[in-house]
Amino acid sequence: MRTSAGAAIILVALAAIVGLSISSATVEQERLLSEFKEETRQQVHASAEALLRLDSVHQDMRMLADLVERSRQDRELDAATERRVWESAFHALAVVVVHYRVIALVDKNGSFDVLALDPTESQRAVGALLPEVRRAAIGAVTKGGELLGPPVRFGARSFLVYATPTGDRSAIVVASDAALLLRAVGWPQLSNARLFVTDPSDVVWSDCDTPTGCRATDPTVVPSSVREAAHSPFSLNAQQAALLGLYPAAAVCISERLVGPTGNWIVTWVASTRPIVTRGESILARIITTAVAVALVVAAVGTVLLRQQRKAGELANQLRYANAQAKAQDLENQLVRADRLITVGVMATEIAHEVGTPLAVVRGRAEQILRDLAAGPATEDLRVIIKHVDQISSTIRQLLDFSRRSPHDRRSVSLALVVERTRELLQLKLEARRLHLSVDLEAQLPMLTADQEQLQQVLVNLLLNACDASEPGGHIHVSARKAAKDMVLIQVLDEGRGIPTEHLEVVFDPFFTTKPRGEGTGLGLSIAAGIVRNHAGQIDLLSTPGRGTTVTVLWPASPPLGDEYV
């Protein structure tokens, strides 16, 4: 089952890798196409600006009109000389500006006052232009403003006629060759693209950006959208791109319309997306190759992982079996140990009873003899006997306390009072070992539900262990604060030698001690733990060898009945 799930996960991962790779390639191709469109749009705008700068016929005609009007209005000037000046200007512009073919000053009746022709222009072309020049002049005079006449077609050539009136009911007219105008523009260069310019007479010119120069294009070959600049930018399919002389691949068509003195022009760049497609295919191939390589690696790793998973399953089964055996063995050891402790407890109780009575007799006789004897060496020996009898009796009492559940009187107890009494009880031991005991009890600490004598016994046992573990001049710290669930947290911390890690699990067992032989019974922590548990509390011990031990006791607090705080 797990193997099937792992295989399914691997297949999903492989599909996700391939899908993400294709998606990334698609996004990258779209980004490249967007950049390509933006670059083409910039080229179109640059082309339009170049054409607009060159189409300066308006400025030229205003200059000629100013010369004519000034010479006719200023009577102080020599009229003949002034006429020669502006006539020279007419002829100079006709020669210098390559696309000016006819420049004329025409009166309101249509008579030519000045007629300047480009010396390279044919008479037939001039004959075709003059009627349109005369018609445009009369129209400008009648209108009283600038006039763009209808374009003149002469064979494959296209001429633009522009007229502006002067102040004496006459007009200046310029006929411009559209092909020569376009040829003079410094067109930007764009690889894998073709330039199309639609002049005001709706003639589409192509190849203006090539050394061969502009030529009129068959309108049936050029789509109407290219001639009209509609919905720019738009795309052409491979067949339409091939008809326009581009590589048979999808193309982007971007147009810009500009309004100049000679009319409305449309500049269109048709750019093939072949470089973008080629680059996108290369990126897609690299991404797919990488994805396939990653997929193979994932498949290989997945196969290894599945194999390891099967081995791990087998090892897990073996481990569970071994753990079960270990738990069974541990349970058996605990049962044996519990039985041994029960036996020891029964024997200890019987021994305590059997030894207690003779010890009481020995101590009583020793005290009687001590009272009868005067001072001397023998009295000191008797005191030693009594001291050791008391020590044996104390050990017997601890055995009895451990072996039976002592009745206790639970009531509200002040922890501060118990701590203070414990300090007084151990003061001589603290001073003898030069130990410093500090107490830090939280303000407004609640009362404890406890048997006061047993609570004091717990603190005495914990502090005695801390004293025995501490070096002379050491520090012992007792603290208490409120805890969750109506409990009080009590801690006893020393900076002594600590308890080895391997002994931490048995420190609460009866008769276990790390003290030298004859210096401890091993019952102190066991009795303290029993008392804490009998009061529904918890006791824990944390120790680091060489750094000290911290014993933590959670003790139930008394329900608040008023101002029972210390």
FIPA-512917 format. One line per field, with one value per residue (C-alpha): x, y, z. Coordinates in Angstrom, 3 decimals. Example, Ala and Ser with C-alpha at 12.3 -4.5 7.8 and 13.67 -1.06 7.14 Angstrom:
east: 12.300/13.670
north: -4.500/-1.060
up: 7.800/7.140
% end
This chain:
east: 0.000/2.776/4.742/1.744/1.284/4.986/4.859/1.782/3.556/6.564/4.322/2.518/5.874/7.090/3.875/4.168/7.785/6.930/3.834/5.750/8.487/6.038/4.236/7.544/8.498/5.108/5.413/8.948/7.833/5.001/7.477/9.816/6.918/5.845/9.388/9.499/6.245/7.503/10.763/8.834/6.484/9.480/10.814/7.457/7.352/10.909/9.983/6.930/8.956/11.595/8.943/7.282/10.575/11.267/7.785/8.571/6.700/4.548/7.575/9.020/5.779/5.333/8.861/8.086/4.755/6.486/9.018/6.275/4.036/6.871/8.104/4.600/3.689/6.905/6.845/10.305/11.943/12.953/10.162/12.255/15.100/12.758/11.034/14.349/15.072/11.955/11.914/15.426/14.119/11.412/13.931/16.480/13.973/12.893/16.503/17.701/14.734/14.840/11.157/9.883/9.000/6.932/6.801/4.475/2.970/-0.533/-2.974/-6.692/-7.426/-5.123/-2.291/1.265/3.157/6.205/6.787/9.869/10.491/12.980/15.399/15.315/11.542/10.051/7.758/5.041/4.996/4.964/2.084/0.123/0.870/0.140/-3.670/-3.771/-1.416/-3.718/-6.824/-5.221/-4.212/-7.713/-9.116/-6.706/-7.528/-11.236/-10.970/-8.634/-6.523/-4.135/-5.341/-4.157/-5.185/-6.036/-2.924/-1.868/-1.025/1.246/1.980/3.536/4.385/2.404/2.525/1.265/-0.092/-0.157/-1.321/-1.247/-2.692/-0.731/-2.061/-2.746/-5.313/-2.703/-1.396/1.861/1.598/4.127/3.905/6.036/7.080/6.011/8.609/11.475/10.139/10.112/13.520/15.053/13.852/16.502/14.484/15.514/16.718/14.867/15.928/13.367/10.870/9.421/8.438/5.251/4.283/0.823/0.792/-2.224/-3.297/-3.582/-0.549/1.434/5.202/7.626/11.395/12.006/14.459/16.503/19.230/16.934/14.575/10.816/8.528/4.767/3.299/0.418/-2.511/-3.919/-0.812/-0.848/-3.729/-6.130/-5.332/-1.747/-2.982/-5.516/-3.586/-6.661/-6.471/-2.710/-0.940/-2.283/-0.893/-0.498/-0.427/2.455/0.756/0.120/3.700/5.041/2.974/4.668/8.099/8.824/9.712/6.581/5.944/3.575/4.294/3.428/2.010/2.298/1.152/1.160/-0.846/0.585/-0.895/1.592/1.356/0.936/-1.795/-2.272/0.495/0.547/3.856/3.667/6.331/5.572/8.075/8.461/8.348/10.752/13.631/11.274/9.891/13.393/14.540/11.406/11.836/15.440/14.370/11.558/13.977/16.401/13.646/12.155/15.622/16.244/12.798/13.383/16.769/15.201/12.380/14.881/16.729/13.442/12.494/15.875/15.711/12.106/13.085/15.846/13.481/10.844/13.447/14.642/11.043/10.489/13.690/12.659/9.302/11.030/13.400/10.458/8.720/11.893/12.316/8.725/9.280/12.526/10.832/8.005/10.512/12.402/9.194/8.238/11.663/11.502/8.051/9.344/12.278/9.885/7.715/10.751/11.954/8.512/8.325/11.772/10.751/7.636/9.752/12.233/9.410/7.877/11.243/12.111/8.855/9.424/13.065/12.050/9.608/12.079/14.975/12.989/12.169/15.757/17.053/14.592/15.821/19.470/18.827/16.882/19.579/22.261/20.392/19.939/23.634/24.469/22.396/24.056/27.643/29.515/31.352/34.186/35.295/32.561/29.798/31.074/30.994/27.410/26.434/27.997/25.991/22.772/23.535/24.018/20.945/18.949/20.396/19.346/15.888/15.558/16.411/13.845/11.169/11.944/11.559/8.197/7.071/8.068/6.406/3.003/0.717/0.725/-2.534/-2.311/-4.327/-4.832/-5.579/-4.512/-0.833/1.390/4.411/6.363/5.871/6.953/10.038/11.000/10.671/12.708/15.419/15.561/15.738/18.677/20.428/23.207/23.912/23.977/26.373/28.592/29.059/29.120/26.193/24.002/20.234/18.158/14.364/12.264/8.511/6.153/3.983/0.346/1.281/-1.813/-2.018/-1.265/-3.521/-1.175/-0.295/2.093/4.430/4.671/5.205/8.010/9.441/9.545/11.409/13.794/14.665/15.200/17.330/19.370/20.194/21.107/23.379/25.104/25.638/26.997/30.599/31.442/30.567/27.979/24.546/21.081/17.989/14.323/11.629/7.872/5.320/1.763/1.327/-1.533/-4.491/-4.470/-1.009/2.063/5.506/8.236/11.895/14.982/18.208/21.791/25.128/26.640/28.220/24.984/23.730/25.115/22.737/22.483/21.125/18.343/15.747/16.294/16.868/13.335/13.732/13.957/17.431/19.147/21.825/24.977/26.350/29.272/28.399/27.068/26.083/22.625/19.770/18.474/14.974/14.848/13.774/11.535/9.636/9.426/8.085/5.519/4.293/4.015/2.057/-0.224/-1.104/-1.973/1.188/4.137/7.878/10.639/14.410/16.824/20.558/23.775/26.968/29.278/26.670/24.014/20.519/17.032/14.072/10.656/7.503/3.953/1.714/-2.069/-3.148/-6.024/-9.300/-9.483/-11.724/-10.764/-7.479/-5.500/-2.282/1.221
north: 0.000/2.418/1.454/2.286/5.614/6.429/5.577/7.775/10.655/10.256/10.285/13.385/15.064/14.211/15.545/18.708/19.240/18.834/21.027/23.779/23.594/24.003/26.783/28.561/28.251/29.662/32.573/33.267/33.208/35.627/37.898/37.835/38.597/41.516/42.906/42.390/44.319/47.148/47.362/47.423/50.101/52.268/51.854/52.868/55.965/56.889/56.477/58.704/61.414/61.288/61.699/64.542/66.409/66.159/67.166/70.869/72.239/74.387/76.313/76.731/78.116/80.526/81.811/82.416/84.057/86.428/87.484/88.153/90.112/92.227/93.280/94.259/96.157/98.128/100.936/102.187/99.010/98.568/96.359/94.908/94.017/92.466/90.466/89.088/88.095/86.090/84.670/83.404/81.870/80.041/78.596/77.797/75.733/73.909/72.904/72.294/70.377/67.157/66.273/69.745/69.362/72.553/75.782/78.486/81.851/81.893/84.832/84.638/84.138/81.136/82.927/81.958/84.927/82.756/79.181/77.365/73.805/71.172/71.017/67.202/66.946/65.842/68.118/65.489/65.310/69.131/69.253/66.854/68.856/72.418/72.106/70.710/73.473/76.139/74.470/74.299/77.986/79.151/76.992/78.467/82.044/81.351/79.596/82.243/79.568/76.697/73.930/70.384/69.539/66.053/63.914/63.685/60.262/60.213/56.651/54.954/58.321/60.202/63.979/65.977/69.480/72.064/75.722/78.683/82.168/85.438/88.866/90.102/87.530/85.127/81.772/79.859/76.205/73.384/70.012/67.399/63.949/61.484/58.875/61.380/62.749/59.270/58.415/61.406/60.228/58.597/55.447/53.257/49.788/46.724/43.208/40.634/43.427/45.488/49.141/50.364/54.041/55.079/58.620/60.986/59.713/56.158/54.973/52.364/52.705/49.993/49.425/53.026/51.698/49.817/51.117/50.667/53.348/53.688/52.008/51.916/48.589/46.706/47.483/44.002/42.512/44.766/44.028/46.887/46.810/47.797/50.720/51.917/51.456/49.839/47.892/48.320/46.212/43.071/39.801/38.382/34.672/32.939/33.119/36.879/37.433/35.453/37.593/40.676/39.187/38.017/34.572/32.393/32.744/34.784/38.523/41.538/44.599/47.944/51.247/54.871/57.652/61.174/64.394/66.542/69.700/67.613/65.392/62.206/59.626/56.071/54.441/50.650/48.133/44.452/42.446/38.686/36.778/34.175/35.265/35.171/31.778/30.419/31.781/30.518/27.067/27.043/28.051/25.504/22.786/23.670/23.780/20.491/18.901/20.157/18.972/15.522/15.349/16.429/13.951/11.153/12.163/12.295/8.890/7.463/9.019/7.872/4.319/4.401/5.886/3.240/0.532/2.127/2.510/-1.216/-1.887/0.670/-1.085/-4.391/-2.773/-1.057/-4.402/-5.880/-2.873/-3.113/-6.805/-5.994/-3.157/-5.474/-8.016/-5.279/-3.979/-7.480/-8.002/-4.603/-5.393/-8.683/-6.902/-4.386/-7.156/-8.909/-5.621/-4.810/-8.246/-7.712/-4.311/-5.816/-8.500/-5.902/-3.767/-6.668/-7.718/-4.120/-3.736/-6.923/-6.029/-2.530/-3.944/-6.567/-4.116/-1.166/-2.619/-3.731/-0.360/1.401/-0.724/-0.031/3.714/3.747/1.898/4.131/7.239/5.780/5.002/8.458/10.083/7.968/8.608/11.751/13.605/11.716/9.719/7.129/9.719/10.796/7.179/6.847/9.969/8.440/5.251/7.243/9.253/6.153/4.503/7.595/7.358/3.705/4.588/7.351/4.884/2.432/5.172/5.980/2.301/2.220/5.447/4.001/0.634/1.934/4.747/7.193/9.006/12.722/15.761/17.930/21.579/24.986/25.447/28.515/27.538/30.516/29.283/25.722/27.013/29.204/26.300/24.086/26.760/26.921/23.129/22.941/26.124/24.285/22.037/25.030/26.905/23.858/23.506/27.292/27.067/30.023/29.377/31.945/31.910/33.568/33.172/34.900/37.627/36.673/32.982/30.865/28.486/24.789/21.837/19.631/17.824/20.391/17.806/15.827/18.980/19.950/16.424/16.796/20.114/18.741/15.712/17.841/20.422/17.723/16.171/19.636/20.249/16.869/17.488/21.050/22.018/24.194/27.827/26.789/28.252/26.649/28.378/27.710/29.382/29.108/30.638/30.071/27.553/26.505/24.400/25.698/24.364/25.890/25.264/24.727/24.404/23.459/24.207/23.494/23.999/20.728/17.790/16.661/13.158/10.978/10.584/6.822/7.266/9.744/7.038/5.320/8.244/7.887/4.141/3.128/2.414/3.972/6.487/7.953/8.889/6.975/3.862/4.721/8.318/7.718/5.222/5.958/6.611/10.432/10.999/7.891/9.142/12.684/11.352/9.230/12.183/14.393/11.751/11.126/14.851/14.589/16.434/15.782/15.692/15.827/16.047/17.585/17.274/17.950/16.377/19.064/21.839/21.005/19.619/21.140/19.359/20.623/19.925/20.758/20.970/21.616/25.021/25.482/26.848/30.592/31.257/34.875/36.615/33.405/34.567/34.903
up: 0.000/0.970/-2.146/-4.371/-2.597/-3.028/-6.735/-7.144/-5.397/-7.721/-10.812/-9.569/-8.907/-12.424/-13.975/-11.878/-12.986/-16.671/-16.313/-14.536/-17.151/-20.037/-18.161/-17.514/-21.176/-22.240/-19.826/-21.026/-24.664/-23.888/-22.112/-25.107/-27.460/-25.252/-25.297/-29.069/-29.522/-27.336/-29.307/-32.591/-31.236/-30.364/-33.895/-35.341/-33.156/-34.140/-37.821/-37.445/-35.708/-38.472/-41.166/-39.289/-38.924/-42.658/-43.744/-43.279/-46.295/-44.010/-42.679/-46.170/-47.582/-44.674/-45.311/-49.003/-48.135/-45.703/-48.381/-50.931/-48.558/-47.156/-50.607/-51.691/-48.528/-47.957/-50.541/-49.611/-50.956/-54.554/-55.887/-58.697/-56.377/-53.808/-56.511/-57.688/-54.070/-53.436/-56.964/-56.241/-53.030/-55.012/-57.465/-54.754/-52.760/-55.921/-56.509/-52.920/-51.457/-53.376/-53.122/-54.172/-57.867/-58.461/-56.414/-57.810/-56.904/-58.415/-58.391/-57.747/-61.444/-61.723/-63.520/-62.593/-61.182/-60.355/-61.485/-60.117/-61.339/-60.307/-63.254/-63.250/-63.507/-66.848/-68.836/-68.896/-65.120/-64.906/-67.384/-65.197/-62.047/-63.200/-63.429/-59.897/-58.713/-60.222/-58.725/-55.258/-55.401/-56.313/-53.521/-50.927/-52.003/-51.903/-48.537/-47.127/-45.460/-46.031/-48.303/-48.985/-52.514/-53.700/-54.348/-57.987/-59.425/-62.481/-63.440/-60.390/-58.838/-56.196/-55.711/-52.722/-53.450/-50.645/-50.927/-48.551/-49.332/-49.271/-48.361/-51.942/-53.094/-54.381/-53.103/-52.925/-54.006/-53.552/-55.331/-53.515/-54.760/-52.041/-52.968/-52.791/-49.492/-47.962/-49.382/-47.612/-44.174/-41.936/-41.260/-38.308/-39.183/-37.878/-38.781/-39.936/-40.607/-43.455/-43.474/-45.129/-45.398/-46.540/-47.906/-47.846/-51.285/-49.870/-51.823/-49.881/-50.177/-49.219/-49.044/-47.958/-45.356/-47.985/-50.310/-53.330/-52.005/-51.870/-54.333/-54.646/-53.557/-55.066/-52.735/-53.271/-51.651/-48.584/-46.182/-45.617/-41.894/-42.731/-44.837/-42.268/-38.972/-37.482/-34.188/-33.885/-32.813/-34.454/-35.748/-39.231/-39.937/-41.689/-45.113/-44.856/-43.674/-46.655/-49.075/-47.606/-48.281/-44.724/-43.433/-43.346/-39.636/-37.529/-37.665/-35.542/-37.281/-35.473/-37.036/-36.048/-37.707/-37.846/-39.084/-40.998/-43.068/-46.223/-44.793/-42.834/-42.997/-41.659/-40.734/-40.334/-39.357/-39.943/-37.882/-38.108/-34.842/-36.226/-33.895/-30.927/-31.954/-32.477/-29.159/-27.417/-28.947/-27.755/-24.241/-24.282/-25.415/-22.634/-20.034/-21.166/-21.256/-17.733/-16.653/-18.126/-16.394/-13.106/-13.645/-14.207/-11.066/-9.133/-10.511/-9.534/-6.082/-5.733/-6.637/-4.059/-1.481/-2.185/-1.772/1.433/2.571/2.180/4.117/6.716/7.072/7.661/10.163/11.881/12.315/13.740/16.014/17.268/18.031/19.848/21.777/22.750/24.014/25.870/27.451/28.500/30.017/31.734/33.106/34.403/36.075/37.638/38.990/40.483/41.932/43.372/44.941/46.408/47.791/49.348/50.962/52.186/53.559/55.466/56.815/57.719/59.634/61.598/62.284/63.397/65.902/67.169/67.468/68.780/72.206/73.072/71.936/74.245/77.137/76.283/76.040/79.359/81.236/79.743/80.854/84.346/84.667/83.287/86.045/88.746/87.596/88.312/85.640/84.042/80.966/81.463/81.179/77.746/76.576/77.771/75.812/72.678/73.280/73.691/70.503/68.391/69.931/68.919/65.396/65.146/66.502/63.880/61.127/62.523/62.563/58.912/58.043/59.809/58.095/54.746/55.318/56.367/55.251/58.145/58.899/58.354/59.257/56.140/56.640/55.316/56.046/55.579/53.503/54.828/58.408/57.515/55.666/58.614/61.089/58.782/58.593/62.418/62.639/60.201/61.314/63.197/60.183/57.836/60.101/60.603/56.825/56.253/53.814/52.817/52.545/50.619/50.503/47.758/48.214/45.784/47.247/47.925/47.895/48.685/51.662/51.051/51.766/53.797/56.988/58.446/60.000/56.760/54.664/57.039/56.740/52.937/53.184/55.845/53.697/50.571/52.423/54.188/50.795/49.457/52.474/52.092/48.313/48.729/49.312/52.348/51.625/48.992/48.314/48.651/47.298/48.179/46.063/45.647/43.279/42.088/39.257/36.996/38.112/41.734/42.468/44.116/42.620/45.229/44.195/46.216/44.325/45.315/43.605/44.761/43.005/41.342/40.570/37.750/34.814/35.197/38.771/37.978/37.367/40.756/43.153/44.556/45.176/48.840/50.220/47.185/48.131/46.653/50.058/51.608/53.600/57.038/56.138/54.706/54.703/51.191/52.524/52.552/48.919/48.960/52.009/50.570/47.241/49.077/51.126/48.009/46.108/49.121/48.963/45.198/44.258/41.932/42.529/39.890/40.024/37.542/38.105/36.215/37.548/38.858/38.552/41.135/41.578/41.407/43.042/41.913/43.937/42.798/45.897/45.923/47.173/49.594/48.210/48.966/52.003/52.552/53.102/53.573/51.963/53.328
% end
